[in-house]
Amino acid sequence: MAEYKEAIGRRKESSARVRVSSGTGVFTVNEKPIADYFTRFGDEAAIRSALEAAGQNPSSWDVTVMVQGGGVSGQRDAVRLGLARALVSTDESVKPALRAKGMLTRDAR
């Protein structure tokens, strides 16, 4: 079994448990491919922006997400926060880049 890191992201009523491990770029949300779960234009790009901000190649990470509660945008932001936190737990050197983009701050509105 591959080594993985896990983090939790929250936004409004949404909560996401994000697990990252080195792999081939498979990204699943609630056991569905990310494109099937987040169907609105821009949602997938917003989530993957955490990988880009950290300077990581998206095809080198397998990401598994379990998300619940809230609406689509709340779930999207919870997943992005969880992904950013999981990337920091794998490599602390990406923290300043993610912090500069505001991806490590929880929006508690």
C-alpha positions as CSV (number, residue, x, y, z in Angstrom):
1,M,0.0,0.0,0.0
2,A,1.3,3.4,-1.0
3,E,2.1,6.0,1.7
4,Y,-0.5,8.8,1.8
5,K,-1.3,12.0,3.6
6,E,-4.7,13.1,4.7
7,A,-6.2,16.5,5.6
8,I,-9.6,18.0,6.2
9,G,-11.0,21.1,4.5
10,R,-14.2,22.9,5.6
11,R,-16.3,25.7,4.1
12,K,-19.7,26.8,5.4
13,E,-21.7,23.5,5.8
14,S,-19.3,21.4,3.7
15,S,-16.6,19.1,5.0
16,A,-14.0,17.3,2.8
17,R,-11.5,14.6,3.8
18,V,-8.7,14.6,1.2
19,R,-6.2,11.9,0.8
20,V,-3.1,12.4,-1.5
21,S,-0.5,9.8,-2.5
22,S,2.1,9.7,-5.2
23,G,0.5,8.0,-8.3
24,T,-0.7,8.6,-11.8
25,G,-3.1,11.5,-11.5
26,V,-6.3,9.8,-10.6
27,F,-8.7,12.3,-8.9
28,T,-11.9,10.9,-7.4
29,V,-14.6,12.6,-5.4
30,N,-17.1,10.5,-3.5
31,E,-15.9,7.5,-5.6
32,K,-16.6,9.3,-8.9
33,P,-14.1,11.0,-11.3
34,I,-13.8,14.6,-10.4
35,A,-15.3,15.7,-13.8
36,D,-18.4,13.7,-13.1
37,Y,-18.9,15.1,-9.6
38,F,-18.1,18.7,-10.2
39,T,-19.9,19.4,-13.5
40,R,-20.1,23.2,-13.3
41,F,-17.6,25.1,-15.5
42,G,-14.5,26.1,-13.6
43,D,-15.0,24.0,-10.5
44,E,-12.5,21.4,-11.4
45,A,-9.9,24.1,-12.4
46,A,-10.5,25.9,-9.1
47,I,-9.7,22.7,-7.2
48,R,-6.7,21.8,-9.2
49,S,-5.3,25.3,-8.8
50,A,-4.0,24.2,-5.4
51,L,-1.7,21.7,-7.2
52,E,-0.6,24.4,-9.7
53,A,0.0,27.0,-6.9
54,A,2.2,24.4,-5.1
55,G,4.2,23.8,-8.3
56,Q,3.2,20.2,-8.4
57,N,2.5,18.1,-11.5
58,P,-1.2,16.9,-11.3
59,S,-0.4,13.7,-13.0
60,S,2.1,12.7,-10.2
61,W,-0.6,12.6,-7.5
62,D,-3.6,10.4,-6.8
63,V,-6.2,12.3,-4.9
64,T,-9.2,10.7,-3.1
65,V,-11.9,12.9,-1.6
66,M,-14.9,12.2,0.6
67,V,-17.0,15.4,0.8
68,Q,-20.4,16.0,2.3
69,G,-22.8,18.8,3.3
70,G,-23.5,22.2,1.9
71,G,-23.8,23.2,-1.8
72,V,-21.6,22.9,-4.8
73,S,-19.4,25.9,-4.2
74,G,-19.0,25.2,-0.5
75,Q,-17.9,21.6,-1.4
76,R,-15.5,22.9,-4.1
77,D,-13.8,25.3,-1.6
78,A,-13.7,22.6,1.1
79,V,-12.0,20.2,-1.3
80,R,-9.5,22.9,-2.4
81,L,-8.6,23.7,1.2
82,G,-8.2,20.1,2.1
83,L,-6.0,19.5,-0.9
84,A,-3.8,22.4,-0.1
85,R,-3.4,21.2,3.5
86,A,-2.6,17.7,2.4
87,L,0.1,19.0,0.0
88,V,1.7,21.0,2.8
89,S,1.7,17.8,5.0
90,T,3.6,16.0,2.2
91,D,6.1,18.9,1.6
92,E,6.4,21.9,3.9
93,S,8.3,23.8,1.2
94,V,5.1,24.5,-0.7
95,K,3.5,26.3,2.2
96,P,4.6,29.8,1.3
97,A,3.4,29.5,-2.3
98,L,0.0,28.2,-1.1
99,R,-0.2,30.9,1.7
100,A,0.5,33.6,-0.9
101,K,-2.4,32.5,-3.0
102,G,-4.7,32.4,0.1
103,M,-5.3,28.7,-0.2
104,L,-4.5,27.8,3.4
105,T,-7.0,30.2,4.9
106,R,-10.4,28.9,6.0
107,D,-13.2,31.2,5.0
108,A,-15.4,31.0,8.1
109,R,-18.3,33.1,6.8
